[in-house]
């Protein structure tokens, strides 16, 4: 998702928090990060864009979706303590964008409501230009109130940089596309079907680049997949629960994160309001649920590792906070270390 290193000329790490302005959020928040404790200190916020629910950083420019209908993206200058908008929001030619990523000089958005993926070229200054391609997803699923049509929920490049992967909750599938850097054209290459009714939401790749883990929202499971970067093919291998047996629920998983060394995987689960800890086997082909801990709030919409890989940050949307956890290096189990108020928090990214 672009360069997550410190902004040029500033050595202290920073974090950026997205939030739903329609639910009382402050928009895009900037915060200093204490490297010793992980504590966040908010330095400023901008509500210039409605519902900036997901963010991506590229050097001194922070990109945000505007999860609205019609949807848009916006760019912010984050060289100072307060995020400053860089021009007007740019339409994505789709509705309800929930996720974005950077790849091959383009900004990509997953448009949930319209069920599509948009590619917008980036100018040399990092500001997005009008959409070059909108690739519509097609299909539906058996959960009629959530899967009457396509609902693209995430888009990201694969570790090899050769492919663009999009996860669709409405069609129970993951699509693999090729992106032409010169034109911004997205071309469908392959589509992998997951078990009907699972509602895949987000995926994360193993650091070796040989496996991917799809977190399902409509059933609290993780689908382990083999990833063939040469062929551009995702092959489901099996499912693992992210809640203990007998959990009453309802449980709605939201985000999945893999440790830099590939030993552990963490998933945020809304409803249960927990963080699930799964151990990965050495080759990454199997996952086992080993623990769950409270998320520190209510309705954890996003889960993020800090750059050191030693802490997790949960954006708890309904309790309006960001809670951070120290990770036990031997067991992978998170221990709550602190929190800040962040009304209607939706995501955290570091830079």
C-alpha positions, -999 to +999 in steps of 0.1 A: +000+000+000+027+024-009+057+037+010+050+035+047+083+050+057+086+082+077+078+114+057+110+130+044+125+155+069+106+140+099+121+111+119+093+105+144+068+079+134+032+090+128-001+073+126-032+084+107-068+074+117-098+074+094-133+079+108-169+082+098-179+119+099-216+109+094-214+091+128-196+119+147-160+111+136-134+139+131-124+128+096-087+122+091-067+124+123-029+126+125-010+114+156+025+111+169+036+077+180+058+070+210+082+043+198+088+030+233+052+026+245+032+027+213+011+056+227-007+079+202-010+116+206-034+133+182-019+165+166-047+175+143-076+164+122-094+174+090-131+169+083-127+182+047-138+149+032-170+130+042-165+095+057-128+089+050-131+053+062-099+039+047-065+054+042-032+047+023+000+066+026+025+073-001+054+094+012+041+129+021+006+123+006-021+105+024-050+091+003-085+086+017-117+071+003-149+090+008-173+062+015-203+080+000-227+077-029-213+086-054-179+078-040-146+097-042-110+098-031-091+126-016-054+135-010-039+151+020-005+168+027+007+152+059+041+169+062+027+190+091+008+183+123-026+187+107-037+169+075-042+195+047-065+186+017-048+187-017-076+199-040-111+187-043-121+150-040-119+130-072-149+108-082-143+071-084-172+065-107-186+041-082-205+041-049-194+034-014-157+029-017-145+010+014-108+003+006-079+016-014-044+007-023-015+020-044+001+001-073+020+009-105+015+047-103-023+043-097-047+045-068-071+016-067-105+016-049-129-012-040-164+002-044-187-018-021-221-005-030-216-005-068-195-037-068-166-025-088-129-016-087-116+017-099-080+026-111-071+063-109-037+075-122-015+095-099+001+128-110+038+133-101+027+153-070+007+122-058-027+137-065-052+114-081-065+122-116-099+112-130-106+075-132-089+055-160-108+022-155-138+010-136-140-028-136-175-041-126-178-073-107-208-096-115-226-122-094-244-128-062-246-151-032-271-171-011-274-146+018-300-125+001-299-095+024-262-091+019-254-108-014-280-097-038-252-084-060-215-078-062-198-059-032-161-054-037-147-049-002-109-048-007-083-043-034-046-047-032-015-057-051+000-091-046+035-094-031+051-099-065+036-067-078+023-085-109-013-087-100-042-068-085-064-088-062-100-078-052-122-095-025-159-095-031-183-102-002-214-103-025-201-130-050-181-152-025-150-148-047-116-133-051-107-118-085-072-115-099-066-087-124-037-073-145-031-035-143-015-018-173+007+009-158+006+030-190-032+032-194-046+022-160-066-005-177-077-034-154-082-068-171-097-097-153-073-127-153-089-152-130-116-156-103-115-180-074-148-192-059-150-195-021-177-214-002-211-199-009-224-176+019-191-170+036-189-134+025-152-128+020-142-094+032-104-089+034-073-110+027-036-108+037-006-125+022+020-146+039+054-129+039+068-157+017+042-148-009+030-184-013-002-183+006-031-159+013-057-158+041-092-146+033-112-134+063-150-140+058-176-117+073-208-136+070-194-167+087-165-163+112-140-182+093-106-178+077-100-194+043-064-205+038-054-203+001-023-212-019-011-183-040+007-189-073+022-156-083+036-169-116+002-181-128-018-155-109-040-182-094-055-184-059-065-219-047-086-224-015-072-251+007-095-251+038-112-231+065-105-223+101-128-207+126-118-174+142-141-178+172-140-206+197-164-236+193-198-228+209-195-190+205-231-177+203-224-147+181-234-131+159-198-127+148-187-104+119-149-106+112-135-074+097-097-074+093-068-099+090-031-092+097-001-116+093+031-113+114+062-102+094+079-136+103+048-156+092+043-173+126+010-158+136-021-142+122-046-119+139-082-113+130-106-086+144-141-099+151-170-076+155-200-086+177-178-108+198-155-077+200-124-099+201-090-103+185-084-138+174-048-153+174-040-180+150-008-199+147+005-206+111+024-237+103+060-232+090+050-232+053+019-211+059-005-238+045-025-243+078-039-220+105-050-229+140-070-207+164-050-206+197-065-176+216-089-148+216-087-115+237-111-086+241-105-058+215-105-031+241-137-015+228-167-022+206-170-032+169-133-034+158-135-024+122-098-024+115-066-040+128-031-029+120+004-038+129+028-010+137+060-008+115+081-027+141+057-057+141+056-055+179+021-040+184-014-042+171-038-013+169-076-018+168-099+009+154-131+003+175-158+020+155-188+020+179-169+026+212-150+054+194-114+046+203-081+032+190-067+006+214-031-007+211-017-040+222+018-053+229+024-087+213+040-116+231+069-126+207+066-163+218+028-168+219+015-140+196-011-131+222-019-094+224-019-075+258-038-042+260-013-014+265-034+018+260-061+037+240-071+071+228-106+085+220-113+085+182-150+088+175-163+064+148-128+052+141-125+031+110-088+024+102-052+032+113-022+034+090+015+043+099+040+065+082 
